[in-house]
């Protein structure tokens, strides 16, 4: 191999030559991913023929790295032995042109088409990496892990049955926000792991997530209309929700 004169005593230059003349530094985005329950809130609504569970994701560039997913169960608050309804939001698929915040939802018929008081327990899971310090003769370890935050909201359906007006129900601020903010402070090269993860870099997060302190994600008339159209299409295609004892 022929080394240019200026590279003879330069390890950095030698590295560049060995790797085709380029050295790629692996970096990922940092910042705060905010996940909120947009609807329902801790309020009273009319029973609705179709009712959605709506979540929002703010700062969508972090989604491919944190890989968040949501699962939830809906319980009869006055009879926890009754059948429950459940659902899940998989890792949202977004790109650079996606709207921020990004909205995801699941539609349900029963039990929200009846009167009652309901508790929604939802569980937000995300992936992150960290370095476990060396101790007791063991070297430090680079780890890929999954964190979970559990949140619950109680709401009531009461009165005559009518389709929920999402634009009115989720267009204003609320006194009891439900969500979490995950603060990505840095990134690191993804370590080997038994967990499925397809990014070269992995987020490092603050020690604990921050619970939501405001309802700053609302649905405007256009977004609400889009959700209504999707729910109508879902119902025309069969509209089966999941239930479990």
C-alpha positions as CSV (number, residue, x, y, z in Angstrom):
1,X,0.0,0.0,0.0
2,X,1.3,3.5,-0.9
3,X,0.9,6.0,1.9
4,X,0.9,9.7,1.1
5,X,3.8,11.5,2.9
6,X,1.5,13.3,5.4
7,X,-0.1,10.0,6.4
8,X,3.0,8.1,7.5
9,X,2.8,9.1,11.1
10,X,-1.0,9.6,11.3
11,X,-3.1,6.8,12.7
12,X,-6.3,8.7,11.8
13,X,-5.1,9.0,8.2
14,X,-4.3,5.3,8.2
15,X,-7.8,4.5,9.4
16,X,-9.3,6.5,6.6
17,X,-7.2,4.7,4.0
18,X,-8.2,1.3,5.4
19,X,-11.9,2.2,5.2
20,X,-12.0,3.6,1.7
21,X,-11.2,7.2,2.7
22,X,-14.2,7.8,4.9
23,X,-14.9,7.6,8.6
24,X,-18.6,7.5,9.5
25,X,-19.5,8.7,13.0
26,X,-22.7,7.2,14.2
27,X,-25.1,9.7,15.7
28,X,-28.8,9.7,16.3
29,X,-31.3,12.4,17.2
30,X,-31.7,13.6,20.8
31,X,-34.6,15.5,22.4
32,X,-37.9,14.7,24.1
33,X,-40.5,12.3,22.7
34,X,-43.9,13.2,24.1
35,X,-46.6,10.6,24.1
36,X,-50.1,11.7,25.3
37,X,-53.6,10.2,25.6
38,X,-55.6,12.7,23.6
39,X,-59.0,11.0,24.1
40,X,-60.8,10.1,26.3
41,X,-60.0,12.4,29.3
42,X,-61.1,12.4,32.9
43,X,-64.6,13.7,31.9
44,X,-68.2,12.6,31.2
45,X,-69.4,11.8,27.6
46,X,-72.6,10.5,26.1
47,X,-72.5,6.8,25.2
48,X,-71.3,6.7,21.6
49,X,-71.9,4.1,18.8
50,X,-68.2,4.2,18.0
51,X,-65.6,5.7,20.4
52,X,-61.8,5.9,19.8
53,X,-58.8,5.7,22.1
54,X,-56.5,8.4,20.7
55,X,-52.8,8.9,21.3
56,X,-50.4,11.5,20.0
57,X,-46.6,11.3,19.4
58,X,-44.6,14.6,19.4
59,X,-41.1,14.8,17.9
60,X,-41.5,11.9,15.6
61,X,-37.9,11.8,14.5
62,X,-37.2,9.9,17.7
63,X,-39.8,7.1,17.0
64,X,-37.5,4.8,14.9
65,X,-35.0,4.8,17.8
66,X,-37.1,4.6,20.9
67,X,-39.5,2.2,19.2
68,X,-42.4,3.0,21.5
69,X,-45.5,0.8,21.6
70,X,-48.7,1.1,23.7
71,X,-51.1,-1.6,25.1
72,X,-54.2,-0.8,27.1
73,X,-57.1,-2.4,28.9
74,X,-60.6,-0.9,29.5
75,X,-62.3,-2.0,32.8
76,X,-65.7,-1.4,34.2
77,X,-64.7,0.8,37.2
78,X,-67.7,-0.5,39.2
79,X,-67.3,-4.1,38.4
80,X,-63.7,-5.2,37.7
81,X,-64.9,-8.9,37.3
82,X,-66.8,-7.9,34.1
83,X,-65.4,-8.4,30.7
84,X,-62.6,-6.0,29.7
85,X,-61.8,-4.5,26.3
86,X,-58.2,-4.1,25.2
87,X,-56.1,-2.8,22.3
88,X,-52.6,-2.0,21.2
89,X,-50.8,0.7,19.2
90,X,-47.7,-0.7,17.5
91,X,-44.6,1.4,16.8
92,X,-45.9,4.2,14.5
93,X,-44.5,4.2,10.9
94,X,-43.5,7.8,10.1
95,X,-41.2,9.6,7.7
96,X,-39.8,13.1,7.3
97,X,-43.1,14.4,5.8
98,X,-45.2,13.0,8.6
99,X,-47.4,15.5,10.6
100,X,-45.9,16.4,14.0
101,X,-47.5,15.5,16.4
102,X,-48.5,12.1,14.9
103,X,-51.9,10.7,15.8
104,X,-52.7,7.0,16.3
105,X,-56.0,5.5,17.5
106,X,-58.1,2.4,17.9
107,X,-61.9,2.3,17.5
108,X,-64.3,0.5,19.9
109,X,-68.0,-0.3,20.0
110,X,-68.7,-2.0,23.3
111,X,-68.6,-0.9,26.1
112,X,-68.6,2.8,25.3
113,X,-72.0,2.5,23.6
114,X,-73.5,1.9,27.1
115,X,-73.6,4.0,30.3
116,X,-70.9,3.3,32.9
117,X,-67.7,4.4,34.5
118,X,-64.5,3.1,32.9
119,X,-60.9,2.9,33.7
120,X,-58.3,2.8,30.9
121,X,-55.0,1.4,32.0
122,X,-52.3,2.0,29.3
123,X,-48.7,0.8,29.2
124,X,-46.1,2.6,27.2
125,X,-42.9,0.6,26.4
126,X,-39.8,1.9,24.7
127,X,-36.2,0.7,24.0
128,X,-33.1,2.4,25.1
129,X,-29.4,1.6,25.8
130,X,-27.1,2.2,28.8
131,X,-23.7,1.3,30.1
132,X,-23.6,-0.8,33.3
133,X,-20.5,0.2,35.3
134,X,-17.7,-2.2,36.0
135,X,-17.9,-3.8,39.4
136,X,-16.5,-6.7,41.4
137,X,-13.9,-7.5,38.7
138,X,-16.5,-7.4,35.9
139,X,-15.9,-5.0,33.0
140,X,-18.5,-2.4,32.1
141,X,-21.4,-3.7,29.9
142,X,-23.3,-2.0,27.1
143,X,-26.9,-3.0,27.4
144,X,-30.1,-2.7,25.3
145,X,-33.3,-2.7,27.5
146,X,-37.0,-2.0,27.5
147,X,-38.7,0.5,29.9
148,X,-42.4,0.6,30.8
149,X,-44.6,3.4,32.2
150,X,-48.1,2.6,33.4
151,X,-50.8,5.2,33.5
152,X,-54.6,5.1,34.2
153,X,-57.5,7.4,33.4
154,X,-61.1,7.2,34.6
155,X,-64.1,8.5,32.6
156,X,-67.8,8.2,32.4
157,X,-70.4,7.6,29.7
158,X,-73.9,8.8,30.6
159,X,-77.0,10.1,28.9
160,X,-78.6,9.5,25.5
161,X,-76.6,7.8,22.8
162,X,-74.9,10.0,20.2
163,X,-71.7,9.9,18.2
164,X,-68.9,11.6,20.1
165,X,-67.9,15.0,18.7
166,X,-64.1,14.6,18.8
167,X,-63.4,18.2,17.7
168,X,-65.4,19.5,20.7
169,X,-64.2,16.8,23.2
170,X,-60.5,17.2,22.4
171,X,-60.1,20.8,21.2
172,X,-59.5,22.4,24.6
173,X,-57.0,22.1,27.4
174,X,-57.8,19.8,30.3
175,X,-57.0,19.8,34.0
176,X,-55.8,16.2,34.2
177,X,-53.2,15.3,31.4
178,X,-52.2,11.7,30.9
179,X,-48.9,10.9,29.1
180,X,-45.2,10.7,29.4
181,X,-42.1,12.6,28.1
182,X,-39.0,10.5,27.3
183,X,-35.9,12.6,27.2
184,X,-33.1,11.3,24.9
185,X,-29.9,12.9,26.1
186,X,-27.4,11.0,24.0
187,X,-26.9,8.0,21.7
188,X,-24.5,5.1,21.5
189,X,-23.6,2.3,19.1
190,X,-26.2,-0.4,19.5
191,X,-24.8,-3.3,21.5
192,X,-25.5,-7.0,20.7
193,X,-28.7,-8.2,22.4
194,X,-31.4,-10.8,22.3
195,X,-33.9,-8.0,21.8
196,X,-35.0,-7.1,18.2
197,X,-33.6,-3.7,17.3
198,X,-32.7,-2.6,13.7
199,X,-30.9,0.7,14.3
200,X,-27.1,1.2,14.3
201,X,-27.4,3.7,17.1
202,X,-29.4,3.5,20.3
203,X,-30.9,6.3,22.5
204,X,-29.6,7.0,26.0
205,X,-32.5,8.4,28.1
206,X,-32.7,10.4,31.3
207,X,-33.0,8.3,34.4
208,X,-36.8,8.4,34.6
209,X,-39.5,9.6,32.2
210,X,-41.6,12.7,33.1
211,X,-45.3,12.4,33.4
212,X,-47.4,14.9,31.3
213,X,-48.2,18.2,33.1
214,X,-50.4,19.7,30.4
215,X,-52.9,18.8,27.7
216,X,-51.2,20.7,24.9
217,X,-52.2,18.2,22.1
218,X,-55.7,18.8,20.8
219,X,-57.7,17.8,17.8
220,X,-58.7,20.4,15.3
221,X,-61.8,20.1,13.0
222,X,-59.7,18.6,10.2
223,X,-58.0,16.0,12.3
224,X,-61.3,15.1,14.0
225,X,-63.1,14.7,10.6
226,X,-60.3,12.4,9.4
227,X,-60.7,10.2,12.5
228,X,-64.5,10.1,12.0
229,X,-64.1,9.0,8.4
230,X,-61.6,6.3,9.5
231,X,-64.0,5.0,12.2
232,X,-66.9,4.9,9.7
233,X,-64.8,2.9,7.3
234,X,-63.7,0.6,10.1
235,X,-67.3,0.0,11.0
236,X,-68.4,-0.8,7.4
237,X,-65.6,-3.4,7.2
238,X,-66.8,-5.3,10.2
239,X,-65.7,-3.2,13.2
240,X,-64.7,-6.0,15.6
241,X,-63.1,-4.9,18.8
242,X,-61.1,-7.2,21.1
243,X,-62.6,-8.4,24.4
244,X,-61.2,-10.6,27.1
245,X,-62.6,-12.0,30.3
